Structure formats: structure tokens, C-alpha cells
Amino acid sequence: MKTMLILITLAACMGNTRAAGPPLNRQGAVSTDTLPADSLTRFFERQDVSCYYNKAIDSFLLSVPDSPLSVYVSSCKTGKQSMYQACYLQVSYYPDFVLRIYAGQFLHMDPYSPSLNWDAALFRKEKAYRISIYRDNKCISGFCKTAN
């Protein structure tokens, strides 16, 4: 009986020795499961994205304290028939944040494709020209168009 009581006490003490703070994901950022949406909102609202202009897009994405849900290259139509151009990298975060990151020029990838097939990893190496941050389809930070 004494042995059982000692084991239970020891197990209870060991269970409370984990480090304080929220759990981290594989990249070392705070896990999405515990990161309140308000924390991500504060991060995006306070972030001066202009300091990332003319730097690799990855430098900005690595500063975000969460892992994206999706990353893809969005296209726009060019003047050439059956040809599309990579316009921006669209990155989505939980619960309803979307980043649109535009490159000014393309040094690491060919931006033209008739098949709409681009490598997002190569786009991330390009230098950021403009960054817009949206929540619920409303621009909250970065380059936000204003109505005149």
C-alpha cells in the first residue's frame, strides 16, 4: 500500500514538471491549437510589413508565430493569349487570416505559365514588393487600398 501511494505521488509530481508556456509546433512557433486568434491579430496589426520590402518573402513568413494552413501562387491574366503570370503568394492562417505577398521582379522563377503551375518555394525566395494582410476579407495591415 505504501509503495502504491509513493508511486502515485511521484507520478503526480512528474506530471507537473513540464516547462511553462504554450506548446510549440514543429517549426518552434506557438502551436495553432493554443494560440488565440487575438494574438495572431495583434501580431499582424502591429507588424510593420514595409521593413520586409525588398527582402526575401521567406524572411517575413518565418517571423509569423504560427504555421500556415495553405500556401499557393495566385495568377493573373496577361495580355498574351493562353498565358498567365504569377501575381502573388497567398498564405492562409488559422482562423481567417490571408496574406497576399507580391514580388516586384522575378529572379528565382519564371513568372509566366500556360498551365498555372508555379513552385511556391521558389516564389518565397523572391523579394517582397507589397504585402497585404486580411482578416475576414478585410485588409487590416500592410498595403490596403483605400476608397476615395
N, C-alpha and C positions, 0 to 999 in steps of 0.2 A: 504494500500500500504506500509506504514511504517513497519507494522507487518511482511509482506511478505519479505521485504528487510532485516529485522533483523533476521528472520528465515534462510534465505539463507546464510547470513554472518556467523551465528552461526554454521550452518551445514558445511560450508567450513572450518571453524576453527577447528571443532571437527574432521574432516576427516584427518587433518594434524598432529594429536597428537600421532600417533602410534609410538612405540619405534623404534629407528634407528637399522639397521642391517637386515640381511636376515631372512625370516620366518623359524620357526623350525618345524620339524616333530614330531610325537607322542613320540619319544624317547628323544626329546630335541636336536637332531642333526640338522644341517642345512638341509633344505628341498632339495631334489634332483632337483626339478623344478628350483631352483635358484642357485644351487651350480655348478659353471663352472667345466667342465671336467678337466681343467688345475689345479684347486685347489685340486681335488682328486689325480691327477697325482703328484703334489708337495708333498702331504701328503704321498703317497705310496713310492715315490722316496727317501724322507728324513727319512722315518721311519726305525729305526734300529730294525728289527724284532728279532734279536738274543736276545734282552733283554726280549722277551716273551717266549723263550725256557724254558722248564721245569715249565711253569706256565699254568694255565687253558686256553684252547683255547679261551674261552669266554672273558678273560681279554684283548686279542688282538682285538677281534671283537668289543668289546664295545668302544675301542679307535678310531675306524674308524668314521669319522664325517659324516656318511650317513647310510641309511638303505639298506640292501642287497635286490637285486631283487629275488635271489633264494639261497637256502642252501640245499645241499644234500650230502649224503655219497657216495663216489665213491668206487668201488670194484676192486679187482684184483684176479686172479685165484690162487688157492693154489695147492699144489701137490696132495691134496685129491680129488678124483673123486666126482663131483657134489657138491663141497663145495667152497664157495667164502669167501674172507676176506675183511673187511672194510680197505681200504688203506688210504684215505684222505678225508677231508671235503672240498668240493668245494663250494665257496661262490662267487656269481656274483654281481657286482655293475654297475650302470649306468655310462657311456655308454658302455664300453667294457673292464672292469676290471674283472679279475678272480683271486681268491686266492685259493691256494691249501695248506691246513694245515694238516700235518701228525702228528700222535700220535706215541710216542715211545713204549708205552705199554698201555694196556687197563685195567683200574681199575674199570670203571663205566659201561661197557657194554661188551657183548660177541662179539668179532670181527668176528666170523665165522657164516655163514648163508647159507643154501642151497637155500633160497628164495630171497636173495639180499635185505633183509628188515632190516634196522637199524634205530634207533632213532637218528636223528641229534642233538637233545637236549642233549642226553647222550654223544654223541661224543664231543660236545662243552665243556663238563666237564673234558675231558681227557687233559693231559699235552702235550703241543706242542713240537714236536721233530724237525720239519723243516717247514718253511713257504716259499712259493714261490708266488710272485706277478707278474701277467701277464697283459699286455695290448695289444690288437690285436694279441693274441697268441705269444707274445714275452715277455720273462722274463725281467722285469725291476728292480726288487729288491728282496732281500731275497736270498734263495738258488737257484742260477741259474747255470745250468750245462754249462760249457764252453768247446768248441771243442778244442782238442789238435792237 
